[in-house]
Amino acid sequence: MENQSLILFVCNHGYAYDAMAEARKAGARGGTIIHGRSSISTEKQKFFGITVHPEKDILMVVCTDEQKQALMKAMSSKYGVTSDAKGLCFSLKVEDSIGISFDPLD
């Protein structure tokens, strides 16, 4: 098994699909998007001077450790914290997985 990481990209609702498109351009093969709500409030609020939207998307992408930095930069450069998406990006080490392959697609 190759060394793997899980990238989590949390952004305002509606931007995860665009962030996934950027990740694909950088070599990602796919991802999963979960729709959720912020625990801060049910309405827009200012939090340390930043407007927080309650509707959030979470994009999850499993990748090799070699791909991780390029994918994170691709998503964050266009949809990061300074954009309207307010995207936060971080990764976690994947210890074990079943059914994930990074073999070339035919």
N, C-alpha and C positions, 0 to 999 in steps of 0.2 A: 504494500500500500504506500502510495506517495504521501509526503507530508502535506496535510490539508488544513485549511483555515475556513472559518465561516465569517463572511463579511456581513455586518448588519448596518443598513443605511436607513435611518429614521428621518422622515421628512414630512412636510405638510402634505395633506391629502391632494392627490392628483399629479404628483411629481415623480413617483416611483417608476412609472412606466418609461418616462423620459430618462431617468437615471439608469434604468436597465438597458436602454438603447445605447447609452454611452459606454456602459460596461461591456456590452456585446462588441462594440467597435474596438475595445481594448483586449478582446479575447475571451470574454465569459461565454459559456455555452448556454446558460439559462439561470433562472432564479425564481424565487417564490415571493409574492407580495401578499402581505397581510394588512387589512384595513383595521384601524383601531382609533381609540380616543385617548387624548392626553389625560392624565390624572389630575392636572392642575385645575381645570375648570371646564364648564360646559359652554362657555362663551369666550370670545377673544379677550385676552387680558395682557397687560404689560407686566413683564417679569424682568427686572433689572434693565428696563428700557427697551426690551425686545418684545414685540407683539407675538403672543403665543396663540396659535390656532388649535382648537380642541381636536379636530379631525387629523389623524396621522396615518401615514403609510409606513410599513416596515418592509424593506427589500432585503431578502436573504439570499446570498450567493455563496455556494461552496466552491472553493478553488484550490489550486496548488499553492504552496507557500511562494513559489516563484512568480505566480501571477498576482498575488495579493496587492502589492504596492501599486502596480499599474492600474488595477481595477479600482482601488480606492481613490487614486488620484483622478481617474477618468470621471467617476461619479461626483466627487467633491469639487472638481474644478469648475463645473458648470452649475451644480445644484447644491453647493455647500452652504455653510452658515451665513455667508454674506449675500446669498441670493434670496429670491422670494420663496424658494423651496425650504430654506433654513435646514438643510440636510446635515445630520450628524452621522459620522461614519466611524466604525470601529470593528475590530476583528477578534475572534476567539479561536483558539487552537482546537481542531477536531482530533480527538484521541482515536476514535474508531468510527467506521462507517461500513454500511453494507449497501451494495447496489449502485455506488457512484463510480463512474469510470471516466477517466480523462484520455482514453484512447482516441486517436484521430477518427473523425467521422468520415464515412465513405461517401 
